[in-house]
Amino acid sequence: MTEEEFMLSMKKVIEFITDNYRNPEKFPVSPETRPNDIFNQLPQKAPENPEKFDLVWNDFHEIIMRGCIQWQHPRFHAFFPCGRSYPDILAETLISSLGTVGITWAANPAITELDASMVNWLGRALGIPETFLFRGLDTCQSEGGGWLADTASDAIFCAIMAARHCKVEEELSKMSELEEDENMTASNRHTSKKHDRRAEIISKLVAYGSFEHHSSFEKACKMACVCCHPVEVYEDDDWGMRREVVEEAMEEDVKRGLIPFYLHIALGTTSTASSDHLAELTPMKEKYGVWIHVDAAYAGSAWVVEKYRNNAGIEHADSININLHKFFLTSASVTPFWTRHQKKYKDFFRVDPAYLKKKNGGNDLRNWGVQLTRRFKALKVYMLLRVYGINGMRAYVERMIGMTEYMESLLIKLPNIRKFGQTNYGLFCVQYHEEGMSEEQVNATTSHLCEFINNSHKMFFTHSNVRGHDIIRVAVTLERSTKKDVEKSVDLFSQLVDEFKKKKAD
Ligand code: PLP
């Protein structure tokens, strides 16, 4: 592609982007695509010879766009908002054009240092305590710090691995003190070689979370080869995890010879955006020596507005993650991660081959997790925060939460629709009910209604299940949604419920 061809093609792309912004209802919210439709329309292999962009552009419209769910459609009320903004799009374009990666500080100082600055900028904008932030870029300058991970799943996995490392080291040093005290025999020493002991300790480690936590917690436990002990949560607590239940679980496990090492706390769960009772859970840290990780993937973005910071006790956490690609106008995927134990954390991830070990690598991003290659994600955050300003982000969050609350006020007035749980950070849930219906019938009908609505391809919602209760989650997701858009959604929802009732009665 020549520069001239690129400029002409880019113009088309820009027109397409701006047109989508202006006409968000141009494409149906969800396509009538069936499994394999797109796969079968595509050739079995890539073209041998170069093709003109016009041809590619045509197929992008005819095949690919026709298979896309429109997350930026005013009738899309599923999942969470999926961040998008003009500064983010500009940054993405620049990132691709620079063709550079931040494997070490020496490989690209700007990627590394902007990453750290954004960890601090975001931390201060969202009210993360200063003990989690960088005071300088040499590890010895501050125990606080962090990085821009890709996803919450990555961040949670890294937190669990760091916590596992700390607990194993702690247990190993307890064991060697014991050995010295007991003056172990040579044969005992032989059987308790260090790696055998590590394996033995790991086999006893238990991580705690609730049944309402995101699946990434359970997956991370699987990958870390540690036990995952989910605890019960109750409607009266708005499905938030409470201290007694966690303490009871830990106590039981300790009696069985197991070792608690990690406590997962969600501020904003996936199904209902409920919060665990952080302040009463943090004493578990001292009592059982657990690493506390706060997963605020969705709700954390709302902390930009002070009144939404229901995170008392956050200063006692060991690490925190927030997804910017949900509620912070940033496209996938950027997940700031903060910890108060930078040194211990990085000790676990550090491996120093000669080709990477260079001077000035005080904050090499490679020591913050699994990946070596890093995208220039910090540029997205930098451009967003400068173009919107913190006040712009506050206004966005307040407006979106306001729109969702408006939608809730209208939707719950509809016949046969009842609210489930509380409204948290711009997310509420509903169920379908009729007088005399059993809870089983409410569940089945709610789930069928959600499927019926989604199959209309006019609106899109997510169905979920909270401890046996089927629900439809409702969020207003499009940044530019207006009250009119919300009213249109509610009218359409009401029509679809009527159609559903007719179909059900037939
Ligand atoms: N944690 C919570 C509370 C979530 O809601 C989600 C996704 O919805 C995740 C973690 C996983 O996020 P990611 O897709 O960034 O891994």
Residues whose N, C-alpha, C, O or C-beta is under 5 A from the ligand:
A	BS01	PLP	T151 A152 S153 H214 S216 G268 T269 T270 D295 A297 N323
